[in-house]
């Protein structure tokens, strides 16, 4: 595992599995604000809905930050395309 400076910021995200377009826009705006503050580590969930939206948004918008994904124990809640992403650390 890579070593990060002691001043790193770790921000965790989770959300609803029933995400509306309006709320997704609000989430994206907040993520932009947080990333612009120097965030270097993002922890997201892997459930469908907000977790999946946040993960894909962060990977596309901020590919150089470290990403950790917490996989749900109930696999039926798993979002589409969240497993097997290169460079992502998974926690089960």
C-alpha angles and dihedrals in degrees: 000000000000121000117240128196117267091248094064120135119224115196123185125204135194133153151157124319089219102064120177124209091246093052091045089057090051091049091050091051091052092048090053090053093049094046091050089058091068102268111175104175127046124190116193138168123243102223122122117268121026096007092056093042092051094046095050092043093052093045092051097041100036108024095160098061120091114261126202120183126198109213117215118244090222100068093196087072093056116123123234117269098004100118127074098023111155114245096017120120112220125207118194 
